[in-house]
Amino acid sequence: MNDTVGSIIHPMSKIGKLLTRMRENPRDWRIEEIEVIATRFGVDVRKIR
């Protein structure tokens, strides 16, 4: 899958594909997906149990 920005084709990473999927269906997010995105962008994820 590729993404076109300004007439330039960019290959999409796994994170890019996940973000696209999440944008397309915002009611179908899983906590694991949010944790992956947060970790990728440098946000510390703490699990409280």
C-alpha positions in Angstrom: 0.0 0.0 0.0 1.3 3.4 -0.9 0.3 6.9 0.2 0.4 9.8 -2.2 1.3 13.3 -0.9 1.9 16.1 -3.3 2.2 13.8 -6.3 4.9 11.8 -4.6 4.3 8.1 -3.7 5.6 7.1 -0.3 5.6 3.5 0.9 3.5 3.1 4.1 5.0 1.6 7.2 3.2 -0.8 9.5 2.5 2.1 11.8 1.2 4.2 8.9 -1.2 1.4 7.9 -2.4 1.0 11.4 -3.0 4.7 11.7 -4.9 4.7 8.4 -7.0 1.8 9.6 -7.7 3.5 12.9 -8.7 6.8 11.1 -11.1 4.9 8.8 -12.8 3.1 11.7 -12.5 5.1 14.9 -15.0 2.9 16.8 -12.9 -0.2 16.3 -9.7 0.6 18.2 -8.1 -1.8 20.5 -6.0 -0.8 23.5 -3.1 -2.8 22.1 -3.1 -0.7 19.0 -3.1 2.5 20.9 -0.2 1.3 23.0 1.8 0.4 19.8 1.1 3.9 18.4 2.0 5.6 21.7 5.3 3.6 22.1 6.2 4.4 18.4 5.9 8.1 19.1 7.9 8.0 22.3 5.0 8.0 24.9 5.6 5.8 27.9 2.8 3.4 28.4 2.1 2.2 32.0 -0.3 -0.6 32.7 -2.1 -0.3 36.0 -3.6 -3.4 37.4 
